[in-house]
């Protein structure tokens, strides 16, 4: 029995030594791993003591509870990139409304203001109008009035002069990247992409300003005119089909589109003043 007892003792000693070595290795591994994952000394100590007290079971718990982030350079770069993207997304997550000398934008009911829109000063937006991505409306020295159901498309710039407010009528479509400055656009007009309308100009009802056209300062045209060129001239009268399909239908299309997008992004409405706080809306 003596040799058997000696053999058992040796086996127990080897197992104990192996267990101790494994235990120590697990503790060292946990310490090294947690150092790569966090700089918080308390988290490091907790992880090490957890593994030291519970051994392999503690290592298993540590694998479940350990911090997800690591401190290696590649992961830090990913964290920085993610933080930058999140910051950019938050910055463009909604419209920005700014008061000038105590006068701020007045927003009608069922208005859609897309991410990136900037409304500055005495901007008056009528019911069911829509202003699309990255448009700037600056009414710092005179009012800007945007009529009911009008749509101001992406990237437009609207501004005024001291003695020249800007008035955009009901159901007007202002195409992408148009520049509209201190002028009057009557109801149901179509302002083409990248066109420019300067101070004091008047575009009357049922008119179309062609893409990239330039309407000069103080220039006024009769109703139902197609304005083309640089400087813009009245090329002809608009037809009934053009009024119906290009002007009226386009405005209706954007009202429907704005309603769909507004319902999909209700957070936009939350950033705006409550309807009962609004003054009477422009026509």
C-alpha positions in Angstrom: 0.0 0.0 0.0 2.9 2.3 0.7 3.9 2.6 -3.0 0.2 3.2 -3.9 0.0 5.9 -1.3 3.2 7.5 -2.5 1.8 7.5 -6.1 -1.4 9.1 -5.1 0.5 11.8 -3.2 2.6 12.5 -6.2 -0.4 12.7 -8.5 -2.1 15.1 -6.0 1.0 17.2 -5.8 1.3 17.4 -9.6 -2.4 18.3 -9.9 -2.1 20.9 -7.2 1.0 22.4 -8.9 -0.7 22.3 -12.3 -3.8 23.9 -10.8 -1.8 26.6 -9.1 0.2 27.3 -12.3 -3.1 27.5 -14.3 -4.6 29.7 -11.6 -1.6 32.1 -11.7 -1.6 32.1 -15.5 -5.3 32.9 -15.6 -4.8 35.8 -13.2 -1.8 37.2 -15.3 -3.8 36.8 -18.5 -6.8 38.6 -17.0 -4.6 41.4 -15.8 -2.9 41.8 -19.1 -6.2 41.6 -21.0 -8.0 44.2 -18.8 -5.1 46.6 -19.1 -5.6 46.6 -22.9 -9.3 47.3 -22.5 -9.5 50.0 -19.9 -7.5 52.6 -18.1 -9.8 52.5 -15.1 -7.7 51.1 -12.2 -10.8 50.0 -10.2 -12.0 47.9 -13.2 -8.5 46.4 -13.5 -8.4 45.5 -9.8 -11.9 44.0 -9.8 -11.1 41.8 -12.8 -7.9 40.6 -11.2 -9.4 39.8 -7.8 -12.4 38.1 -9.5 -10.0 35.7 -11.3 -7.7 35.4 -8.3 -10.6 34.4 -6.0 -12.5 32.1 -8.3 -9.8 30.8 -10.7 -11.2 29.3 -13.9 -14.8 30.2 -12.9 -13.6 33.7 -12.4 -12.0 33.7 -15.8 -15.3 32.6 -17.3 -17.1 35.4 -15.5 -14.5 37.8 -16.6 -14.9 36.8 -20.3 -18.6 37.6 -19.9 -18.3 40.9 -18.1 -15.1 42.3 -19.5 -15.2 45.8 -21.1 -15.8 45.6 -24.9 -13.4 48.4 -25.8 -9.6 47.9 -26.1 -6.9 50.5 -26.0 -4.9 49.4 -29.0 -4.2 52.2 -31.6 -6.5 50.7 -34.2 -9.4 50.5 -31.9 -8.8 54.0 -30.6 -8.9 55.3 -34.1 -12.2 53.5 -34.7 -13.6 55.0 -31.5 -12.5 58.5 -32.6 -14.0 58.0 -36.1 -17.3 56.8 -34.6 -17.4 59.7 -32.2 -16.7 62.2 -35.0 -19.4 60.6 -37.2 -21.9 60.7 -34.2 -21.1 64.4 -33.6 -21.6 65.2 -37.3 -24.9 63.3 -37.4 -26.1 65.1 -34.3 -25.1 68.5 -35.8 -27.1 67.7 -39.0 -29.9 65.9 -37.1 -32.4 68.7 -37.5 -33.0 72.3 -38.6 -31.4 75.2 -36.7 -33.6 78.3 -35.8 -31.8 81.5 -34.7 -33.2 84.7 -33.4 -31.7 88.1 -34.5 -32.2 91.1 -32.1 -34.9 89.1 -30.3 -36.9 88.2 -33.5 -36.9 84.5 -34.5 -38.5 82.3 -37.1 -42.3 81.8 -37.1 -43.3 78.3 -38.2 -46.8 77.4 -39.4 -48.6 74.1 -39.0 -47.5 70.9 -40.8 -44.3 72.4 -42.0 -41.3 70.2 -42.8 -37.8 71.5 -42.1 -35.2 69.1 -43.3 -31.8 68.4 -41.6 -29.3 71.1 -42.2 -31.9 73.9 -42.7 -30.9 77.2 -41.2 -33.6 79.8 -40.4 -32.2 83.1 -39.2 -34.1 86.1 -37.9 -37.6 87.2 -39.1 -38.5 84.1 -41.2 -42.2 83.5 -41.6 -43.1 80.0 -42.9 -46.7 79.3 -43.9 -48.7 76.2 -43.2 -47.7 73.0 -45.1 -44.6 74.6 -46.6 -41.4 72.6 -46.8 -37.7 73.6 -46.7 -35.2 71.0 -47.8 -31.7 70.0 -46.8 -29.0 72.6 -46.2 -31.1 75.6 -47.3 -30.2 78.9 -45.6 -32.9 81.5 -45.1 -31.4 84.7 -43.5 -33.8 87.4 -42.6 -31.5 89.5 -40.4 -32.3 92.9 -41.8 -35.8 92.4 -43.3 -38.5 89.7 -43.2 -38.6 86.6 -45.4 -42.1 85.3 -46.0 -42.6 81.8 -47.4 -46.2 81.2 -48.4 -48.5 78.3 -47.7 -47.6 75.1 -49.5 -44.4 76.5 -51.0 -41.3 74.3 -51.2 -37.7 75.5 -51.0 -35.5 72.7 -52.3 -32.1 71.6 -51.3 -29.2 74.0 -51.0 -31.1 77.2 -51.7 -30.0 80.6 -50.3 -32.6 83.2 -49.4 -31.6 86.7 -48.2 -32.8 90.3 -48.0 -31.6 93.9 -48.1 -32.5 96.6 -45.6 -35.2 98.0 -47.7 -36.0 94.8 -49.7 -37.8 92.0 -47.9 -38.3 88.7 -49.6 -41.8 87.4 -50.3 -42.5 84.0 -51.8 -46.1 83.2 -52.5 -48.3 80.2 -51.9 -47.5 76.9 -53.8 -44.3 78.2 -55.2 -41.5 75.8 -56.1 -37.9 77.0 -55.7 -35.6 74.5 -57.3 -32.3 73.2 -56.0 -29.5 75.7 -55.2 -31.5 78.7 -56.4 -30.3 82.1 -55.1 -33.3 84.4 -54.2 -32.6 87.8 -52.8 -34.9 90.6 -51.6 -37.5 90.0 -54.4 -41.2 89.2 -54.8 -42.4 85.9 -56.2 -46.1 85.7 -56.5 -48.3 82.6 -56.0 -47.8 79.4 -58.0 -44.5 80.0 -59.8 -41.7 77.7 -60.6 -38.1 78.9 -60.0 -35.7 76.7 -61.8 -32.6 74.9 -60.5 -29.6 77.2 -59.8 -31.4 80.3 -61.0 -30.8 83.7 -59.4 -33.4 86.4 -58.7 -32.0 89.7 -57.4 -33.3 92.5 -55.2 -36.4 94.3 -56.2 -37.3 91.9 -59.0 -40.9 90.7 -59.3 -41.9 87.3 -60.8 -45.7 87.3 -61.2 -48.2 84.5 -60.8 -48.0 81.4 -63.0 -44.5 82.3 -64.3 -41.5 80.0 -64.8 -37.9 81.0 -64.3 -35.7 78.7 -66.3 -32.8 76.8 -64.8 -29.7 79.0 -64.3 -31.5 82.1 -65.4 -30.6 85.5 -63.9 -33.5 87.9 -63.1 -31.8 91.3 -62.8 -32.3 93.8 -59.9 -35.6 95.7 -60.1 -36.8 93.7 -63.2 -40.6 93.0 -63.2 -42.5 90.8 -65.6 -46.2 90.3 -66.4 -48.1 87.2 -65.3 -47.7 83.8 -67.0 -44.2 84.3 -68.5 -41.4 81.9 -69.1 -38.2 83.7 -68.2 -35.0 82.4 -69.7 -31.3 83.5 -70.1 -28.7 85.7 -68.5 -30.1 88.3 -68.0 -33.5 86.7 -68.1 -36.0 87.8 -70.7 -39.6 86.8 -71.2 -39.4 84.2 -73.9 -43.1 83.5 -74.2 -46.3 82.9 -72.2 -46.8 79.8 -70.1 -49.3 77.3 -71.4 -52.2 75.9 -69.4 -50.4 72.5 -69.5 -47.3 74.1 -68.0 -49.2 75.7 -65.3 -51.1 72.5 -64.4 -48.2 70.0 -64.8 -45.1 72.0 -63.9 -46.3 74.5 -61.4 -49.4 73.2 -59.6 -48.7 69.5 -59.8 -45.0 70.0 -58.7 -46.2 72.0 -55.6 -48.7 69.2 -54.8 -46.1 66.6 -55.2 -43.8 68.3 -52.7 -46.6 68.7 -50.2 -47.3 65.0 -50.3 -43.5 64.2 -50.1 -43.1 66.5 -47.1 -46.0 64.9 -45.3 -44.5 61.4 -45.8 -41.1 62.5 -44.6 -42.5 64.4 -41.7 -44.4 61.4 -40.4 -41.3 59.3 -40.7 -39.2 61.8 -38.7 -41.5 63.2 -36.0 -38.4 64.4 -34.1 -38.4 67.4 -36.5 -41.7 68.7 -35.2 -40.5 68.3 -31.6 -37.8 70.9 -32.2 -40.3 73.6 -33.4 -42.4 75.9 -31.3 -45.8 74.7 -30.4 -48.6 75.8 -32.7 -50.4 77.8 -30.0 -47.3 79.9 -29.6 -47.4 81.1 -33.2 -48.5 84.5 -34.5 -50.9 84.6 -37.5 -49.3 82.8 -40.4 -48.6 84.3 -43.8 -51.0 83.5 -46.7 
